[in-house]
Amino acid sequence: MKNEKWEVLDIFENDTKAQIVKGFLNENGIEAEIRDSTVPYGGSAIFGATGPKELLVKSEDLEEARSLMDEINRKE
């Protein structure tokens, strides 16, 4: 994640859901990263690999990523 500023795009209940959206963003030219979430209780220390995950994107890509998330949500 170097020196770029990254922001949380969304929080997912598990890694599988986060990976699906990350793949969609990557296919649309947006770099994304997944990390353990500290919301609501403390990430992998409590939940292990199945706990909530945060999906992060670079600040400069945040608005475009939100638009793509809206597209995903409309299709559900």
For each residue, the residues with C-beta under 8 A, 3 or more apart:
1: 4 6 33 56
2:
3:
4: 1 58 59
5: 58 59
6: 1 33 56 57 58 59
7: 56 57 58 59 62
8: 11 54 55 56
9: 32 55 56 57 62 65 66 69
10: 21 54 55 69
11: 8 37 39 52 53 54 55
12: 15 17 18 21 52 53 54 55
13: 17 52
14: 17 18 50 51 52 53
15: 12 18 19 34 49 50 53
16: 19 20
17: 12 13 14 20 21 53
18: 12 14 15 21 22 34 53 54 55
19: 15 16 22 23 34
20: 16 17 23 24
21: 10 12 17 18 24 25 32 55 69 72
22: 18 19 25 26 32 33 34 55
23: 19 20 26 27
24: 20 21 27 28 68 72
25: 21 22 28 30 31 32 55 57 65 68
26: 22 23 29 30 31 32
27: 23 24
28: 24 25 64 68
29: 26
30: 25 26 57 58 61 64 65 68
31: 25 26 57 58 61
32: 9 21 22 25 26 55 56 57 65
33: 1 6 22 55 56 57
34: 15 18 19 22 53 54 55 56
35: 53 54 56
36: 43 44 51 52 53 54
37: 11 43 51 52 53 54
38: 41 42 43
39: 11 52 54
40: 52
41: 38 46 47
42: 38 45 46 47
43: 36 37 38 46 47 51 52
44: 36 47 48 49 51
45: 42
46: 41 42 43 51
47: 41 42 43 44 50 51 52
48: 44 51
49: 15 44
50: 14 15 47
51: 14 36 37 43 44 46 47 48
52: 11 12 13 14 36 37 39 40 43 47
53: 11 12 14 15 17 18 34 35 36 37
54: 8 10 11 12 18 34 35 36 37 39
55: 8 9 10 11 12 18 21 22 25 32 33 34
56: 1 6 7 8 9 32 33 34 35
57: 6 7 9 25 30 31 32 33 61 62 65
58: 4 5 6 7 30 31 61 62
59: 4 5 6 7 62
60:
61: 30 31 57 58 64 65
62: 7 9 57 58 59 65 66
63: 66 67
64: 28 30 61 67 68
65: 9 25 30 32 57 61 62 68 69
66: 9 62 63 69 70
67: 63 64 70 71
68: 24 25 28 30 64 65 71 72
69: 9 10 21 65 66 72 73
70: 66 67 73 74
71: 67 68 74 75
72: 21 24 68 69 75 76
73: 69 70 76
74: 70 71
75: 71 72
76: 72 73
